């Protein structure tokens, strides 16, 4: 995890002496490089959850060192050694957002779904909600969620406890506090803790449009 961005970079291997892949590169890479050497892995792919700099900062360094295939578009399942990798289109935070399901048991969710929070709806609220509710949380409840920032979680945990998901499921009520985003009036549907101990805000505007943004952008009235 990057100490400032709190962004994660991951290494997944199928076995010692076998094949490995990286997931994102926006964190200090030395621990991963040490693991490659210690486990004697042949690295084949770099899986990119989306193109933001805090997830791609080390891409070129890794590609030069290992000659990796870059995976940054949704497609069919593929194999990397004994690893079965499924690429899931999960737009909403950004139009290019992907999640990667490895061996049917670990899902790398990028900035779409976090432990106790969700990503900002940079490329569309409806897409973000669909990606979370219809794609990620449709996986088995025991599936591990390894997000682009901060701590790991599971499908079952987020289904039960994530405050955004609980409202989408109709379990908790929406808020009705008035607020402003860049001078535009909105209703604050939800004000919830984010992965960085800040806040994430779900807003609804008079035209019925919804947006999820960092709490620092919102003026509470």
Residue pairs with C-beta under 8 A, 6 or more apart in sequence:
1 7
1 8
1 27
1 149
1 150
2 8
2 26
2 27
2 28
2 54
5 26
5 27
5 54
5 149
6 149
6 150
6 195
6 196
7 24
7 26
7 27
7 54
7 55
7 148
7 149
8 24
8 26
8 27
8 146
8 147
8 148
8 149
8 150
9 22
9 23
9 24
9 25
9 26
9 27
9 28
9 29
9 32
9 58
10 22
10 23
10 24
10 32
10 108
10 146
11 20
11 21
11 22
11 23
11 32
11 35
11 36
11 41
12 20
12 21
12 23
12 83
12 102
12 106
13 19
13 20
13 35
13 39
13 41
13 83
14 20
14 80
14 81
14 82
14 83
15 81
15 82
16 39
16 40
16 41
17 39
17 40
17 41
18 41
18 42
18 81
18 82
19 41
19 42
19 43
19 44
19 80
19 81
19 82
19 83
20 36
20 39
20 41
20 42
20 43
20 44
20 80
20 81
21 43
21 44
21 45
21 46
21 47
21 80
21 83
21 85
21 102
22 32
22 43
22 45
22 46
22 47
22 62
22 68
23 46
23 47
23 49
23 100
23 108
23 146
24 47
24 48
24 49
24 55
24 56
24 108
24 110
24 148
25 46
25 55
25 56
25 57
25 58
25 59
25 61
25 62
26 52
26 53
26 54
26 55
26 56
26 57
26 58
27 58
29 58
29 61
29 62
35 41
36 43
42 81
43 62
43 66
43 68
44 68
44 69
44 80
44 81
45 68
45 69
45 70
45 71
45 80
45 85
46 59
46 62
46 63
46 68
46 69
46 70
46 71
47 71
47 85
47 87
47 98
47 100
47 108
48 55
48 56
48 59
48 70
48 71
48 72
48 98
49 55
49 97
49 98
49 99
49 100
49 108
49 109
49 110
49 111
49 112
49 148
50 93
50 94
50 96
50 97
50 98
50 110
50 111
50 148
51 72
51 94
51 96
52 94
52 111
55 110
55 111
55 148
59 70
62 68
63 70
71 85
71 87
71 98
71 100
72 96
72 98
73 87
73 96
73 98
74 87
74 88
74 89
74 98
75 87
76 87
77 84
77 85
77 86
77 87
78 85
78 87
79 85
83 102
83 103
84 102
84 103
84 104
85 100
85 101
85 102
86 100
86 101
86 102
86 104
87 98
87 99
87 100
88 98
88 99
88 100
88 101
88 107
88 135
88 136
89 97
89 98
89 131
89 135
90 97
90 98
90 99
90 109
90 110
90 112
90 131
90 132
90 135
90 136
91 97
91 123
91 124
91 127
91 128
91 131
92 112
92 119
92 121
92 122
92 123
92 124
92 125
92 126
92 127
92 128
92 129
92 130
92 131
92 132
93 110
93 111
93 112
93 119
93 120
93 121
93 122
93 123
93 128
94 111
94 122
94 123
95 123
95 124
97 110
97 111
97 112
97 119
97 123
97 131
98 110
99 107
99 108
99 109
99 110
99 112
99 131
99 135
99 136
100 107
100 108
101 107
101 139
101 143
102 108
104 143
105 142
105 143
105 144
106 143
106 144
106 146
107 136
107 139
107 143
107 144
107 145
107 146
107 155
108 146
108 147
108 148
109 136
109 145
109 146
109 147
109 148
110 119
110 147
110 148
111 119
111 120
111 147
111 148
111 149
112 118
112 119
112 128
112 131
112 132
112 136
113 119
113 132
113 136
113 137
113 145
113 147
113 158
113 162
114 147
114 148
114 149
114 150
114 153
114 194
114 195
115 145
115 147
115 150
115 151
115 152
115 153
115 157
115 158
115 195
116 153
116 158
116 161
116 162
116 163
116 192
116 193
116 195
117 162
117 164
117 192
117 193
117 194
117 195
117 200
118 128
118 132
118 162
118 164
118 200
118 212
119 128
119 212
120 200
120 212
120 213
120 214
121 127
121 128
121 210
121 211
121 212
121 213
125 209
125 210
125 211
125 212
126 210
128 212
129 168
132 164
132 165
132 168
133 165
133 168
136 145
136 155
136 158
137 155
137 158
137 159
137 165
139 155
140 155
141 154
141 155
141 156
141 159
142 154
142 155
142 156
143 154
143 155
144 152
144 153
144 154
145 152
145 153
145 154
145 155
145 157
145 158
146 152
147 153
147 195
149 195
149 196
150 195
150 196
151 195
158 165
159 165
159 169
163 172
163 190
163 192
164 190
164 192
164 202
164 212
166 172
167 173
167 174
167 189
167 190
167 202
174 189
174 190
174 204
175 187
175 188
175 189
175 190
175 191
176 187
176 188
177 187
177 188
177 191
177 220
177 221
178 185
178 186
178 187
178 188
178 221
179 185
179 186
179 187
179 188
179 201
179 203
179 218
179 219
179 220
179 221
180 186
180 218
180 219
180 221
181 203
181 211
181 213
181 217
181 218
181 219
182 217
184 205
185 205
185 206
186 203
186 204
186 205
186 206
186 211
187 203
187 204
187 205
188 201
188 202
188 203
188 218
188 220
189 202
189 203
189 204
189 210
190 200
190 201
190 202
191 199
191 201
191 215
191 220
192 199
192 200
192 201
192 202
193 199
193 200
194 200
194 214
194 215
198 214
198 215
198 216
199 214
199 215
199 216
200 212
200 213
200 214
200 215
201 212
201 213
201 214
201 215
201 217
201 218
202 210
202 211
202 212
203 210
203 211
203 212
203 213
203 218
204 210
205 211
